[in-house]
Structures are given as C-alpha cells and as structure tokens.
C-alpha cells in the first residue's frame, strides 16, 4: 500500500506544480492546495502504515502495550491541514482582491508594478 500512496504523492506534486506554472490565479490556488495535500500524504506515508492499537496507556502501566500506532505523524498532519487551510483562505482573499483591483486573473497581466521593457535596445 505504501508504494501506491508514494506514487499518488508524486502525481499530486506533479499536478500541483503544473497548475501553479499555468499563469492563471485560480489554477495557482488549486495547485497550492494540491501541493499541501501531497505534503500531508507524504508525512502520512513516511510515518508508516500499520494496523495497530491506538497509543493509549492502560491504568496502572507506565508505557503503552506493544504494537501501538505512532501518533506523531497524525498530529503533524492535523497541524498541517489547519495551516494549509489558513494559507488557502488567505490566498483566496488575496486573489479575490487582486482580481477586483486589476480585473484579470492572468498573472502576466498583473505586472503593473514592474517597469516597462525598453524596446529600443
């Protein structure tokens, strides 16, 4: 199962990079979300896939029983999901404001702050 999920992670990264390089602001945001999901899946796969018991310590014990699942990748993914959602909301608001101010979603047409190229050279 891990090689399949690793391949899926690679496909998500490739699709995310392709969308981010398209030059359209909406596609860029979808690519950003795909890269965020690929990073979450990568952490999940790197943590290892096991069918183990939850990491709970029984009453009177000091350590959990043998064969428990690792809770660290799950906590990291949960944190990454929250941060990724916050980043997506901020980027969506920024993209909406940029579209409202400039009237286009094409990134090449949003180059108002850059100087014009000198064609006389």
C-alpha positions as CSV (number, residue, x, y, z in Angstrom):
1,X,0.0,0.0,0.0
2,X,2.9,2.4,0.7
3,X,4.2,2.3,-2.9
4,X,0.8,3.2,-4.2
5,X,0.5,6.1,-1.8
6,X,4.0,7.2,-2.6
7,X,3.1,7.2,-6.3
8,X,-0.1,9.1,-5.6
9,X,2.0,11.7,-3.7
10,X,4.2,12.1,-6.8
11,X,1.2,12.6,-9.0
12,X,-0.2,15.2,-6.7
13,X,3.1,17.1,-6.6
14,X,3.4,17.0,-10.4
15,X,-0.2,18.1,-10.9
16,X,0.2,20.9,-8.3
17,X,3.4,22.2,-9.9
18,X,1.8,22.0,-13.4
19,X,-1.2,24.1,-12.2
20,X,1.0,26.6,-10.4
21,X,3.0,27.2,-13.5
22,X,-0.1,27.8,-15.7
23,X,-0.2,31.5,-15.2
24,X,-3.8,31.7,-14.0
25,X,-4.5,32.8,-10.5
26,X,-7.3,30.3,-9.9
27,X,-5.3,27.4,-11.2
28,X,-2.4,28.6,-9.0
29,X,-4.6,28.3,-5.9
30,X,-5.7,24.8,-6.9
31,X,-2.1,23.8,-7.4
32,X,-1.3,25.2,-3.9
33,X,-4.0,23.1,-2.4
34,X,-2.7,20.0,-4.3
35,X,0.8,20.6,-3.0
36,X,-0.5,21.0,0.5
37,X,-2.4,17.7,0.3
38,X,0.7,16.0,-1.3
39,X,2.8,17.1,1.7
40,X,0.2,15.8,4.1
41,X,0.1,12.4,2.3
42,X,4.0,12.3,2.3
43,X,4.1,12.8,6.0
44,X,1.4,10.1,6.4
45,X,3.3,7.6,4.2
46,X,6.7,8.4,5.9
47,X,5.1,7.6,9.3
48,X,4.4,4.1,8.1
49,X,1.1,2.4,7.6
50,X,0.2,-0.1,10.4
51,X,-2.9,-1.7,11.7
52,X,-2.0,-1.2,15.4
53,X,-3.8,-0.3,18.5
54,X,-4.1,3.4,19.5
55,X,-1.3,4.7,21.6
56,X,-3.2,4.6,24.9
57,X,-1.6,3.6,28.2
58,X,-3.7,1.4,30.4
59,X,-4.4,2.2,34.1
60,X,-1.5,1.2,36.3
61,X,1.0,1.0,33.4
62,X,3.9,3.4,32.6
63,X,4.3,2.5,28.9
64,X,1.8,1.5,26.2
65,X,1.4,-2.1,25.2
66,X,3.5,-3.4,22.3
67,X,2.5,-2.7,18.7
68,X,0.9,0.8,19.1
69,X,0.5,3.2,16.2
70,X,2.8,6.2,16.1
71,X,0.8,9.3,16.9
72,X,3.4,11.9,15.8
73,X,2.6,11.7,12.0
74,X,-1.1,12.0,12.8
75,X,-0.5,15.1,14.9
76,X,1.8,16.7,12.3
77,X,-0.8,16.1,9.5
78,X,-3.6,17.6,11.6
79,X,-1.5,20.7,12.2
80,X,-0.6,20.8,8.5
81,X,-4.2,20.6,7.5
82,X,-5.1,23.5,9.7
83,X,-2.2,25.6,8.5
84,X,-2.9,24.7,4.9
85,X,-6.5,25.7,5.2
86,X,-5.5,29.0,6.7
87,X,-3.0,29.6,3.9
88,X,-5.6,28.8,1.3
89,X,-8.2,31.2,2.9
90,X,-5.6,34.0,2.9
91,X,-4.5,33.3,-0.7
92,X,-8.1,33.1,-1.8
93,X,-8.9,36.5,-0.2
94,X,-5.7,37.9,-1.7
95,X,-6.6,36.5,-5.2
96,X,-10.1,38.0,-4.9
97,X,-8.7,41.4,-4.0
98,X,-6.2,41.2,-6.9
99,X,-8.9,40.3,-9.3
100,X,-11.2,43.0,-8.0
101,X,-8.4,45.6,-8.3
102,X,-6.9,44.6,-11.6
103,X,-9.9,43.0,-13.4
104,X,-8.0,39.9,-14.6
105,X,-6.9,36.5,-13.3
106,X,-3.9,36.2,-15.6
107,X,-0.7,36.7,-13.8
108,X,1.1,38.1,-16.8
109,X,-1.4,41.0,-17.0
110,X,-0.9,41.8,-13.3
111,X,2.6,43.3,-13.8
112,X,1.6,46.9,-13.1
113,X,4.4,47.5,-10.6
114,X,7.2,46.4,-12.9
115,X,8.8,48.8,-15.3
116,X,8.1,48.6,-19.0
117,X,10.7,46.8,-21.0
118,X,12.8,49.1,-23.2
119,X,12.2,48.0,-26.8
120,X,14.8,50.5,-28.2
121,X,17.7,48.3,-27.2
